[in-house]
Amino acid sequence: MTPSNRPDETDAPEAEVGEQQGTKRKPKVKKRELKAKIRALEAEIAETRENVPDEPLYGLTPRLEAAVMRALEQERLPIIPRLMRPLHPADQADLIERLAPEQRLTLIAAMGATFDADILAYLDATVRDELVGTLGEEDLTRFLSALDSDDAVDLFGELDEEEQARILAALPAKDRIFLEEGLNFPEDSAGRLMQREMVVVPSHWTVGQTIDFLRTVRNLPDDFYDIFVVDPGHRPVGELALSHLLRAKRPVRVSDIMRKDFRKVRAEMDQEEVALLFRQYGLVAAPVVSEDDRLLGVITVDDVVDVIDEEAEEDLMRLAGLGESDLYGSLWDTTKTRFPWLVMNLLTAIAASLVIGMFEATIEKVVALAVLMPIVASMGGNAGTQTLTVAVRALAMRDIDTRNAMKFIAKETLVGSLNGIAFAVLVAGASIAWFGDFEIAWIIAVAMVLNLVVAGLAGTLIPLGLQRFKIDPAVASGVFLTTVTDVVGFFAFLGLATLFLL
Amino acid sequence: MTPSNRPDETDAPEAEVGEQQGTKRKPKVKKRELKAKIRALEAEIAETRENVPDEPLYGLTPRLEAAVMRALEQERLPIIPRLMRPLHPADQADLIERLAPEQRLTLIAAMGATFDADILAYLDATVRDELVGTLGEEDLTRFLSALDSDDAVDLFGELDEEEQARILAALPAKDRIFLEEGLNFPEDSAGRLMQREMVVVPSHWTVGQTIDFLRTVRNLPDDFYDIFVVDPGHRPVGELALSHLLRAKRPVRVSDIMRKDFRKVRAEMDQEEVALLFRQYGLVAAPVVSEDDRLLGVITVDDVVDVIDEEAEEDLMRLAGLGESDLYGSLWDTTKTRFPWLVMNLLTAIAASLVIGMFEATIEKVVALAVLMPIVASMGGNAGTQTLTVAVRALAMRDIDTRNAMKFIAKETLVGSLNGIAFAVLVAGASIAWFGDFEIAWIIAVAMVLNLVVAGLAGTLIPLGLQRFKIDPAVASGVFLTTVTDVVGFFAFLGLATLFLL
């Protein structure tokens, strides 16, 4: 039974005890009965504590969410820490995301000191920015100290300069240094992704010395999977997996069992590159080094999973002209962010309309053209979008580059031709069935083939071209593509009609 | 220096020695000189060996790729294993993907016994299917034994029944059992994703016993990060990270330091769910259990990274009606796979044309309508696509469900209204500037607002509705959406024009 079953009853005991203090003189209550009552109440409280477990094992359920919202609405704030405590920080972050903005602040205030700093690491970026803006300096400092260095740098980077200055002054020296150094790295780089906390041993140590070190040193990272071996210049020379350390005997030198063929990541490397590296080689951790090869930190695969998620989401969003803060942004922010891409598309549509406008006289004479013309344009757009999607994805995964681009372009053009012919037949058939006019039928057939071939070409050349000019293909390709397929579609169809029907 | 710098010279020594065996009587070559020559050649071979390291440290470069292709074209096959050896299996897989189909077979034959089974695990699925179809039984059996159990099950599942039966007969017992059991799990489930090789200790053991076990047992997995603690019924009761094992003293009981709050994965769980779990809680490994809670295997985060990649790619591809084998599929397969979605879109376009057809008379009278009408329809499609993209992504990440759907639908409808009004103004202005007609201007303005509001509604209701009927929103939403926005766009614009302009 979850605590949300009986939130009211958890408060009730006090009320019941209070009721017994009436003004009228009641029959003398025996001490025995009072003691029994107290025991019963204590048992009930103990049972409630059992129902609200201590370990963060539990997930978010609709009933718990409803209970939390009820508590917020009825301003029964003391119960909130107890309701939240059994949740893993990731689930607490989920619940916070689902609340309305004002409710979030109330909840966090109600949680007080029980608010686990890690929640901030799991929180959606837009929601976190909002919250961080409202947190007091004391809380911020406490959180920054508690978070892993990569999450702390993330959080810290979102504060404005004044706040950053004040908080730096309040932090312990080590945290302050890590934060300042972290911010020196470009955003979205390996330097920002890495954790500074890691286990490092000198190359001349033995397995025995290492194990003794691990057993006695105090502030080891909570979880680590590899130990890094460095030379006297603090440059990484080997990676030692714990599974290999454990298997070796004590006198063996660390340098004899360490892996020398590990992959190093330069601190300035873009996080997308890092993610690609991890995926390509199935890495679990990789050391991060400075320009002069000194070991700075480590990136672990769970951080990379976050990056992969982010990047996949970004690609999807960018293809539709969306920004990252769309889902949680305010009405105004969301509207504003979507506007520019829609304007680009409006210009595309107007360009297509200008082409149609060139053939007003033709349409006036053969109105069937107005009815059929959107078909050619839209099929071009659809086929082109297919090619574009494959191209953008393949470019991102490095499956296509200048060397095999020709092969890809040729293939897409041929696919466009084949499907173009197929759809030319279909649509010619449809227009004969509809208008009974064979001339329109072959005109629309030819226009269809033309447009689908052009769509295949455009769907490859546009992203490849943008990539060549170092512009992210995902962002602009879609708009350029529809411009091309619309213009070519209308022009081919109406142009052929003007030439042959009038 | 990479071997590709001097492929010809590596062959040369034999030729040079042979040349000295001429038919003409040459001056007597001194033994001294011959020995010196031999020493020089041996030194060169040693230097070559140094420069061609045994460890797979190197990445794929254009020059290496060219060298391999040259070797294939000139049929200098013995040199190929040497060229390939310094590459990591993932990079060897990349190179194989970039070759033409016939070249792939030649290369693999040339590599013979040096062909690392792991390459198959890194290979694109389409290419792998192709190759596996051509491999002999002996090779297949060898590879299946060498691969990790999850990769082996993958590969095995792609063979036809006859081949599977023959190979099962040829495999060692343990491999055979793992394969058969693996296939009992549904495709794309945790049971297929897991590795059977793991380290398991009984709950009554001590740290000392565990470490001794790790030092003496022979066939440990190459890399592992956690040890699983089981009860006598082989049910997992705890997870013990190596970092914690190392820190404890020998007499400590494993059950005292193990983590009890680990997350178990049921073997039937879908791999998408597993990936979501790993991402949500930042897991590195999770034990997989059977229905009766027995420990079957472990899923590690690098497998999940592959799943995340796959799923992200699938979503992107499905939104454009593409199948997974698009990039590497043959011309015919690719054309065939894209056809159905294009047909769906053709039907959409025809439906929109039918709507336009209802207003032929109106268009005949006011041709400007034919010029402007695509603008309204396409803006609806674009705005609706934005909403749809956010909705599909949010549904996949579980950020939206039936509880907060209303909030999302309301927000999108409002965003649609706001942008609708903005674009109504813009497009009315454009049509006044173009045609100087105020009546058309307000008609197109009203149609624009209407279509963008409908786009916002459709962009949310369609994916939510499909989800409710257990249909993947990513697949069908796009087509339904454009049907709605095209039909509503044309109908609103032309309908209002018919009502008010004639």
Interface residues (C-beta under 8 A of the other chain):
Chain A: E55 P56 L57 P62 E65 H88 A90 D91 E97 R98 I211 L214 R215 L220 P221 D223 F224 Y225 A241 L242 S243 L245 L246 R247 A248 K249 K260 D261 F278 R279 Q280 Y281 G282 L283 V284 V301 D302 V304 V305 D306 I308 D309 A312 E313 D315 L316 M317 L319 A320 G321 L322 D326 L327 L331 T334 T335 R338 F339 W341 L342 V343 N345 L346 T348 A349 I350 A352 S353 I356 G357 E360 I363 E364 V367 A368 A370 V371 L372 M373 P374 I375 A377 S378 M379 N382 A383 T385 Q386 L388 T389 V390 R393 A394 D399 I400 R403 N404 F408 K411 L414 V415 L418 N419 A422 F423 L426 V427 A430 W434 T482 D486
Chain B: E55 P56 L57 P62 E65 H88 A90 D91 E97 R98 I211 L214 R215 L220 P221 D223 F224 Y225 A241 L242 S243 L245 L246 R247 A248 K249 K260 D261 F278 R279 Q280 Y281 G282 L283 V284 V301 D302 V304 V305 D306 I308 D309 A312 E313 D315 L316 M317 L319 A320 G321 L322 D326 L327 L331 T334 T335 R338 F339 W341 L342 V343 N345 L346 T348 A349 I350 A352 S353 I356 G357 E360 I363 E364 V367 A368 A370 V371 L372 M373 P374 I375 A377 S378 M379 N382 A383 T385 Q386 L388 T389 V390 R393 A394 D399 I400 R403 N404 F408 K411 L414 V415 L418 N419 A422 F423 L426 V427 A430 W434 T482 D486
